[in-house]
C-alpha cells in the first residue's frame, strides 16, 4: 500500500478515485505543526531558528499518520501547490521520517484524473526554496504579531492584536474613512447643448480648458448668455474602430471582487465556495467531482492544452469569428507565482447548465462566473465604431462622442466593468461633416458637487491590497476576516467602516512604527520574501534586516508614556461587596463584569445574556462559556435542569410554535432547529434577511 497525504478532506474521495486501490489517501486538515501558541517560538539570537511543535488539536491526526506510515511501502505528499502546501509537506516529512530530498512530493493544479495520475508518475523532491519562503513569512509575522500585540494591550485595551499585513490593511480603511469625513464638496456647473441636424437631435457637452471650471451659478449664467446667439459649427469629425481586449482569466483577487459585485457574495462565502469547487462537489448521480483549478493564485497563465480546448469550444459554440487570430496571452504582475495557472474550469465540457440543480446554488453561480470569465478571456476583441465630434460656439468648445458595437466578441460570454460603465454606448449622432452649422435646440446647465471617494467594501479592499502589493492570494480573505472579528472594522451594508478602536490602533502604530505602517515598505517586504522562492536569498538575512530596527522602535514605544486607553463601559450592576457600579471588561472568554476598585475589591461576575425560555423547565436559556473557552447555551437553573446546546440562537422564529430557531452546522449544511418543537429546515440561501428553506 502507498500512502498519499493531502490537506482538505473534501478532495479525498476524488483523489482516491483517480489513484485506485493501491493507494490510501489520508487528509491532514492543513498544518499539523507550527510555532507554539503561548510563547514566541523563535530564537532571535540563534539566527531566528523556529521552534516547531505538533498543534494540540492535531495530535490525534499525527498519531494516525504515524500508524499509517508504518504500513506504507511509499509515502507521497500531495498537499496544495503553493508555499503553504510545500511547507506542510516538509513538516510531514520531518514528522514521519521521510527524506525531503527524495521523490516524495507530487503536485497538481487541478483534481482531475489526468492531472492526478500524471503527478503520481512524476514525483519530485520537496522544494526547499518554497519551504524557506513560507518559513520566512511565518517567522516574520510571528515576530511582528507577538511583539506588537502586548503594546496595544498596554496602551489601548486588553485582548488586541496587530499583524504585519492586517495592520497596514486596516490603515487603508482608516485613511479612506478620514478622507471621506474631511472631504469638502466643491460646487461646479456643467453645461451642455441639445443640437439638431436634419431633424436628428443629439447632446454635446461644454469642454473647458484644463484646470478651469464654472464654479457658481453666476458664472454659468454668463457663459449661457454668451452662447445664446453663437453659431454652433462642426470643427472636427473623427471616426475610428476601437477594439476592447478580453479580460484575463481570474486571479484570486479578481474572482473575489467580481463575486461580490456580480453575485453579492462576501469574501468568506466566496472563499468557502471556491474551495469546494476546487476540492470537489457532490454532483447528483456522479459523486464528488472537482470543477476548477487551484483557487489561490495571482497568475493569469493558462496551460497550452487548456487554451487549445477553449479555442475549440469557442469555435464550435460561438463560431470561428469569435476565435482570435492569435491566441490571447496575458502577462502576470511581477512576483506572481507563475507555477500556478489562473482559475479556470477543469473541463469546458462540464458547462454550468449541466450541473444546475445538481449542486448547491452558490456553487453553481460561482462556477458559472469562473467558467464564463475563462471562456471570454480566450475570445476575440469586442469592436466598436467610435465617433468623436468637436463643435465650436464662439470661443467655446463642445464635444460629443458615440460608440456603437459592431462585433460583440468576448462580451458574448462575459460583461466587464468597462462595458457596463460606458455611458457613450449607442449614442445616436447624425452624420456630420466639418463646417456643418447646427441648430441649437436648447442649452442645459446643471449644478453639481464633487464627491468623496467611495467607502471600501470587501471586494474593493482586496482589489486595493492586490494593486498595492499588500499580502498574497492566500491571505486576502483571512486578513479582512481578522479586521472584522477584532472589531477594528465593521460592516455597514456592503461597506466596511473603521471603528473607534481600529482608528486608535492605527494611530498608535503610525506614531511608533512608520515602516510597518507604510504601504510601500510593506509591499517591498513582500517582494523581498518572494525572492526567497527563486533561491540565492538567505531568509534569515531578510528577517534580520527587518527585525533589529523594529526591535529598537519597539523598546522606545514601550518606554514612551503615551497611552490611549479606552475607558471601561460602566454597567448598572452594583457590586455587592463595595457598592460601586461594576464595569464591563473583555476577558479570555468574552465580556464580564468587574469591580473598578480592583485590587482592593476583586469581585467579578458573569454577564448573563438571556436568549429564550428553556424547553425542559421554562427557565431562562443563557449564554455560557465552557472550560475550554467554547460558547454554548444552557439553562440558568443548572444543575436542577441540565438542558444545553452548542447550536446558536438566531433572530428567526419557529413558524409552528413561535419559539427561537437555533442554527446547527452539520457537515457543511445549515439546519435551523426549533428549541421547543420538532421543526427543522435546511438553509438553502439567505437573501435580504429571509431564510429560504427546502
FIMI-412958 format. One record per residue (C-alpha): residue in one letter; x, y, z. Coordinates in pm, whole numbers, padded with zeros to 5 digits, always signed. Layout:
FIMI-412958
AXYZ
...
This chain:
FIMI-412958
X+00000+00000+00000
X+00119+00351-00090
X+00017+00638+00135
X-00084+00975-00014
X-00128+01268+00222
X-00350+01559+00118
X-00474+01867+00305
X-00851+01908+00277
X-01079+01610+00344
X-01312+01744+00076
X-01087+01614-00203
X-01018+01273-00052
X-01294+01096-00245
X-01190+01239-00584
X-00815+01177-00536
X-00879+00822-00412
X-01097+00751-00714
X-00828+00868-00958
X-00537+00685-00788
X-00707+00349-00744
X-00697+00071-00485
X-00317+00056-00449
X-00316+00394-00277
X-00457+00505+00056
X-00542+00877+00077
X-00542+01049+00416
X-00627+01416+00484
X-00427+01619+00736
X-00673+01907+00755
X-00397+02158+00677
X-00099+02232+00902
X-00016+01979+01175
X+00299+02151+01306
X+00353+02518+01383
X+00516+02763+01622
X+00391+02721+01982
X+00079+02914+02083
X+00189+03053+02419
X+00545+03166+02355
X+00743+03335+02081
X+00892+03013+01945
X+01168+03192+01755
X+01525+03203+01883
X+01626+03555+01781
X+01988+03503+01884
X+02027+03173+01701
X+01966+03305+01351
X+01589+03317+01409
X+01561+02942+01444
X+01192+02847+01470
X+01067+02601+01730
X+00804+02377+01577
X+00555+02176+01782
X+00265+01949+01697
X-00050+02159+01715
X-00261+02041+02013
X-00572+01984+01804
X-00373+01776+01551
X-00214+01524+01789
X-00469+01254+01703
X-00419+01321+01331
X-00042+01287+01368
X-00082+00962+01564
X-00297+00828+01280
X-00045+00939+01017
X+00241+00769+01202
X+00038+00450+01229
X-00048+00453+00857
X+00313+00536+00767
X+00442+00218+00932
X+00223+00013+00696
X+00311+00204+00379
X+00573+00094+00128
X+00595+00451-00003
X+00469+00790+00119
X+00372+01078-00111
X+00288+01431-00004
X+00012+01574-00226
X-00051+01898-00038
X-00162+02217-00212
X+00063+02363-00487
X+00180+02675-00304
X+00423+02785-00032
X+00189+02672+00244
X+00141+02333+00082
X+00515+02288+00030
X+00581+02376+00395
X+00314+02132+00514
X+00478+01857+00306
X+00817+01944+00462
X+00675+01934+00815
X+00511+01598+00745
X+00833+01457+00601
X+01013+01554+00923
X+00743+01405+01146
X+00726+01077+00950
X+01100+01043+00888
X+01083+01079+00509
X+01382+01232+00332
X+01252+01563+00184
X+01511+01535-00096
X+01367+01204-00213
X+01095+01178-00478
X+00816+01209-00222
X+00630+01520-00340
X+00355+01523-00601
X+00188+01839-00727
X-00118+01905-00940
X-00304+02225-01021
X-00639+02055-01062
X-00805+01748-00919
X-00874+01565-01243
X-00792+01209-01339
X-00530+01319-01590
X-00359+01568-01353
X-00353+01337-01050
X-00226+01034-01245
X+00041+01242-01422
X+00155+01378-01086
X+00190+01035-00922
X+00404+00923-01217
X+00639+01222-01175
X+00719+01263-00805
X+00994+01504-00708
X+01178+01641-00407
X+01023+01896-00175
X+01122+02246-00291
X+01346+02385-00016
X+01319+02740-00152
X+00940+02735-00126
X+00968+02599+00228
X+01212+02873+00324
X+00983+03136+00172
X+00697+03016+00390
X+00919+02989+00698
X+01036+03347+00650
X+00678+03475+00632
X+00570+03270+00932
X+00865+03381+01147
X+00831+03745+01042
X+00458+03751+01109
X+00509+03583+01448
X+00773+03839+01547
X+00553+04132+01450
X+00231+03997+01597
X+00383+03859+01916
X+00580+04178+01988
X+00321+04438+01886
X+00009+04290+02043
X+00125+04340+02407
X+00199+04705+02324
X-00159+04758+02208
X-00289+04585+02520
X-00078+04810+02743
X-00160+05138+02574
X-00518+05090+02443
X-00701+04790+02592
X-00658+04420+02653
X-00708+04138+02403
X-00591+04335+02099
X-00371+04208+01819
X-00156+04352+01544
X-00002+04197+01234
X+00237+04279+00954
X-00032+04267+00685
X-00351+04321+00884
X-00236+04649+01043
X-00140+04820+00717
X-00463+04691+00560
X-00654+04847+00850
X-00472+05173+00777
X-00614+05166+00422
X-00968+05159+00565
X-00898+05424+00830
X-00731+05657+00580
X-01021+05619+00335
X-01280+05690+00606
X-01095+06001+00721
X-01057+06120+00365
X-01434+06091+00326
X-01501+06268+00656
X-01263+06553+00577
X-01384+06590+00221
X-01522+06934+00139
X-01752+06925-00166
X-01677+07185-00431
X-01952+07333-00641
X-01927+07325-01019
X-02167+07363-01308
X-02193+07159-01624
X-02329+07300-01948
X-02447+07101-02247
X-02622+07187-02569
X-02901+06995-02733
X-02826+07030-03104
X-03003+06933-03422
X-02907+06840-03778
X-03159+06726-04039
X-03425+06670-03769
X-03191+06448-03567
X-03112+06568-03216
X-02808+06490-03004
X-02634+06634-02698
X-02284+06785-02678
X-02102+06884-02358
X-01905+07204-02297
X-01534+07131-02253
X-01333+07382-02052
X-00955+07430-02064
X-00756+07225-01814
X-00773+07346-01452
X-01071+07571-01528
X-01428+07520-01416
X-01758+07700-01378
X-01775+07743-01001
X-02115+07904-00942
X-02449+07996-01091
X-02342+08347-01185
X-02051+08215-01393
X-02280+07960-01556
X-02533+08229-01650
X-02258+08444-01800
X-02149+08155-02025
X-02510+08081-02121
X-02566+08441-02220
X-02258+08437-02444
X-02379+08116-02610
X-02736+08228-02682
X-02652+08395-03012
X-02346+08191-03101
X-02329+07975-03412
X-02255+07608-03347
X-02013+07493-03618
X-01867+07142-03651
X-01488+07183-03636
X-01378+06820-03631
X-01526+06479-03706
X-01319+06173-03626
X-01429+05818-03690
X-01236+05514-03575
X-01275+05149-03493
X-01191+05067-03133
X-01104+04721-03013
X-01154+04626-02647
X-00945+04329-02547
X-01088+04041-02350
X-01016+04037-01974
X-00762+03794-01832
X-00892+03481-01659
X-00949+03508-01287
X-00682+03550-01025
X-00797+03514-00665
X-00849+03886-00611
X-01041+03927-00940
X-01268+03636-00852
X-01339+03774-00505
X-01413+04122-00642
X-01645+04002-00920
X-01821+03755-00690
X-01916+04046-00466
X-02019+04286-00742
X-02199+04034-00964
X-02319+03769-00717
X-02337+03966-00389
X-02112+03707-00221
X-01890+03825+00062
X-01527+03720+00095
X-01592+03443+00345
X-01862+03284+00130
X-01665+03319-00193
X-01355+03161-00038
X-01551+02870+00109
X-01747+02802-00210
X-01437+02829-00430
X-01261+02576-00208
X-01543+02325-00261
X-01527+02378-00638
X-01154+02300-00625
X-01173+02004-00386
X-01488+01854-00530
X-01863+01898-00504
X-02133+01637-00479
X-02286+01623-00825
X-02610+01431-00826
X-02553+01090-00984
X-02172+01125-01004
X-02042+01164-00652
X-01755+01401-00572
X-01631+01596-00875
X-01369+01875-00878
X-01473+02156-01111
X-01198+02422-01113
X-00821+02455-01087
X-00640+02577-00775
X-00817+02885-00639
X-00536+03070-00457
X-00330+03224-00734
X-00202+03557-00862
X-00111+03414-01203
X-00301+03469-01530
X-00117+03193-01715
X-00319+02926-01896
X-00180+02582-01984
X-00145+02528-02364
X-00382+02229-02370
X-00646+02426-02175
X-00612+02716-02417
X-00650+02485-02718
X-00958+02332-02560
X-01102+02680-02509
X-01040+02785-02868
X-01204+02467-02998
X-01500+02526-02769
X-01538+02890-02876
X-01526+02797-03243
X-01792+02527-03206
X-02028+02719-02974
X-01991+03079-03093
X-01840+03044-03439
X-01491+03090-03586
X-01518+03471-03594
X-01505+03465-03212
X-01170+03283-03217
X-00882+03537-03210
X-00631+03514-03494
X-00351+03499-03237
X-00434+03324-02906
X-00464+03561-02612
X-00162+03557-02381
X-00175+03754-02058
X+00121+03896-01873
X+00127+03840-01498
X+00238+04100-01248
X+00587+04099-01102
X+00626+03842-00827
X+00331+03625-00930
X+00368+03255-00853
X+00362+03153-01216
X+00392+02784-01136
X+00017+02814-01091
X-00239+02881-01357
X-00523+03126-01348
X-00851+02996-01204
X-01038+02809-01475
X-01277+02517-01525
X-01108+02177-01538
X-01318+02083-01838
X-01527+02305-02063
X-01742+02001-02142
X-01890+02043-01796
X-02098+02353-01865
X-02269+02545-01587
X-02607+02438-01718
X-02506+02071-01694
X-02470+02100-01314
X-02758+02339-01245
X-02988+02184-00990
X-02731+01914-00910
X-02511+02130-00683
X-02578+02399-00425
X-02695+02736-00569
X-02381+02929-00464
X-02160+02659-00615
X-02348+02684-00944
X-02332+03066-00951
X-01961+03090-00874
X-01874+02810-01116
X-02074+02989-01388
X-01882+03310-01318
X-01543+03134-01341
X-01647+02938-01649
X-01773+03240-01843
X-01475+03457-01747
X-01232+03190-01869
X-01415+03139-02199
X-01429+03517-02252
X-01055+03551-02182
X-00981+03338-02488
X-01223+03514-02725
X-01172+03782-02987
X-01186+04153-02910
X-01514+04342-02895
X-01522+04605-03173
X-01690+04945-03181
X-01747+05220-03431
X-01645+05535-03247
X-01743+05887-03348
X-01590+06194-03181
X-01721+06536-03281
X-01587+06879-03181
X-01810+07183-03217
X-01712+07545-03178
X-01961+07801-03048
X-01780+08134-03046
X-01483+08079-02817
X-01635+07774-02652
X-01565+07410-02740
X-01830+07136-02720
X-01772+06766-02768
X-01999+06472-02844
X-01898+06110-02870
X-02075+05792-02953
X-01982+05429-02966
X-02175+05161-03149
X-02091+04794-03115
X-02017+04631-03448
X-01891+04299-03307
X-01967+04175-02958
X-01659+03950-02931
X-01582+03836-02576
X-01884+04026-02435
X-02098+03748-02580
X-01976+03538-02287
X-01892+03791-02015
X-01962+04157-01939
X-01676+04361-01792
X-01698+04678-01586
X-01557+04883-01874
X-01852+04783-02090
X-02111+04811-01812
X-02000+05163-01711
X-01958+05309-02060
X-02232+05570-02096
X-02135+05659-02454
X-02260+05329-02597
X-02521+05359-02867
X-02546+05741-02860
X-02721+05834-03184
X-02522+06112-03353
X-02633+06218-03702
X-02400+06204-04000
X-02194+06522-03960
X-01926+06688-04171
X-01673+06956-04084
X-01810+07313-04113
X-02170+07196-04076
X-02378+07453-03891
X-02603+07301-03627
X-02932+07423-03487
X-02931+07496-03113
X-03246+07349-02963
X-03167+07438-02602
X-02888+07491-02351
X-02884+07286-02031
X-02698+07386-01716
X-02677+07179-01401
X-02533+07241-01057
X-02306+06961-00932
X-02070+06893-00644
X-01750+06694-00632
X-01789+06363-00449
X-01563+06192-00197
X-01412+05853-00277
X-01638+05555-00214
X-01604+05360+00109
X-01429+05029+00084
X-01627+04710+00053
X-01467+04368+00078
X-01412+04341-00296
X-01260+04687-00343
X-01039+04644-00034
X-00897+04317-00169
X-00852+04482-00507
X-00651+04763-00346
X-00446+04516-00140
X-00356+04335-00461
X-00274+04653-00653
X-00058+04791-00373
X+00123+04460-00317
X-00006+04401+00037
X-00049+04035+00124
X-00088+03749-00119
X-00385+03550-00260
X-00398+03303+00029
X-00419+03585+00286
X-00672+03833+00144
X-00990+03684+00290
X-00819+03589+00616
X-00684+03942+00667
X-01022+04110+00614
X-01184+03848+00838
X-00943+03931+01121
X-01020+04302+01098
X-01391+04226+01130
X-01354+03971+01409
X-01134+04208+01613
X-01394+04486+01574
X-01135+04709+01407
X-01373+04732+01114
X-01750+04684+01092
X-01995+04629+00811
X-02247+04894+00712
X-02449+04727+00441
X-02184+04629+00187
X-01940+04894+00307
X-01655+04846+00554
X-01613+05122+00813
X-01332+05159+01063
X-01435+05164+01429
X-01302+05395+01700
X-01094+05102+01824
X-00950+05045+01478
X-00853+05410+01447
X-00684+05410+01787
X-00481+05105+01684
X-00372+05267+01357
X-00281+05598+01523
X-00068+05429+01786
X+00114+05209+01534
X+00175+05502+01297
X+00316+05704+01589
X+00582+05445+01674
X+00625+05221+01365
X+00636+05426+01048
X+00788+05145+00838
X+00541+04875+00937
X+00251+05110+00866
X+00399+05229+00535
X+00228+05069+00236
X+00532+05095+00010
X+00758+04942+00277
X+00514+04653+00326
X+00493+04590-00049
X+00873+04593-00077
X+00895+04343+00209
X+00651+04116+00024
X+00875+04135-00281
X+01182+04050-00073
X+01006+03749+00073
X+00906+03640-00279
X+01271+03641-00387
X+01346+03358-00143
X+01149+03125-00373
X+01393+03186-00655
X+01687+03073-00442
X+02006+03258-00357
X+01838+03468-00088
X+01900+03380+00274
X+01568+03405+00454
X+01730+03468+00792
X+01912+03772+00649
X+01585+03924+00526
X+01422+03869+00867
X+01728+04005+01047
X+01740+04323+00838
X+01380+04390+00936
X+01377+04276+01296
X+01659+04462+01470
X+01549+04814+01362
X+01194+04707+01455
X+01312+04589+01799
X+01465+04930+01866
X+01137+05104+01778
X+00952+04857+01999
X+01165+04939+02305
X+01111+05310+02251
X+00736+05258+02217
X+00710+05062+02544
X+00919+05324+02725
X+00704+05612+02599
X+00435+05739+02838
X+00179+05780+02559
X-00146+05592+02621
X-00484+05594+02450
X-00679+05379+02693
X-01042+05309+02611
X-01249+05374+02925
X-01440+05078+03064
X-01813+05078+02999
X-02000+05136+03326
X-02288+04894+03387
X-02598+04937+03603
X-02496+04636+03812
X-02387+04735+04164
X-02100+04549+04329
X-02248+04387+04640
X-01909+04397+04814
X-01829+04770+04791
X-02138+04936+04641
X-01969+05069+04323
X-02121+05028+03978
X-01935+04744+03806
X-01767+04789+03466
X-01767+04570+03155
X-01430+04421+03064
X-01305+04189+02792
X-01155+03862+02910
X-01023+03540+02761
X-01376+03402+02731
X-01551+03722+02633
X-01704+04010+02829
X-01753+04001+03207
X-01834+04237+03494
X-01558+04356+03727
X-01535+04597+04016
X-01348+04917+03917
X-01190+04929+04263
X-00953+04641+04184
X-00722+04538+04350
X-00887+04649+04678
X-01208+04480+04556
X-01166+04175+04332
X-01532+04099+04272
X-01621+03975+03920
X-01943+03844+03767
X-02051+03664+03454
X-02262+03869+03213
X-02585+03678+03169
X-02728+03705+02818
X-03084+03574+02820
X-03189+03403+02498
X-03527+03238+02547
X-03728+03004+02774
X-03591+02656+02847
X-03797+02380+02679
X-03748+02148+02980
X-03830+02367+03282
X-03933+02708+03142
X-03626+02868+03300
X-03402+03108+03107
X-03164+02983+02838
X-02845+03186+02879
X-02511+03217+02703
X-02232+03024+02878
X-01863+02951+02828
X-01710+02605+02870
X-01377+02542+03048
X-01209+02524+02708
X-01347+02867+02617
X-01614+02743+02377
X-01952+02918+02385
X-02267+02713+02446
X-02623+02780+02565
X-02774+02625+02877
X-03046+02659+03137
X-02999+02912+03417
X-03145+02655+03660
X-02843+02424+03626
X-02779+02180+03796
X-03153+02128+03861
X-03205+02144+03483
X-02933+02004+03257
X-03056+02138+02921
X-02770+02267+02700
X-02686+02304+02331
X-02393+02404+02110
X-02639+02538+01849
X-02652+02916+01802
X-02970+03122+01859
X-03087+03327+01560
X-03327+03616+01503
X-03574+03382+01335
X-03889+03244+01496
X-04036+02897+01454
X-04330+02912+01209
X-04511+02641+01408
X-04475+02745+01775
X-04312+03089+01764
X-04006+02993+01969
X-03648+03083+01880
X-03478+02893+01597
X-03125+02771+01669
X-02866+02721+01393
X-02687+02388+01366
X-02396+02337+01126
X-02386+01971+01028
X-02137+01851+00765
X-02137+02191+00599
X-02516+02218+00598
X-02701+02486+00796
X-03003+02348+00977
X-03248+02574+01159
X-03400+02386+01454
X-03674+02492+01694
X-03573+02474+02059
X-03920+02357+02165
X-04092+02161+01890
X-03960+01926+01621
X-03947+02188+01343
X-03620+02180+01143
X-03530+02308+00797
X-03213+02337+00595
X-03100+02680+00479
X-03085+02693+00100
X-02980+03055+00068
X-03006+03375+00259
X-03120+03694+00094
X-03248+04019+00247
X-03280+03866+00592
X-03506+03580+00485
X-03431+03212+00518
X-03536+03021+00211
X-03573+02658+00307
X-03637+02329+00141
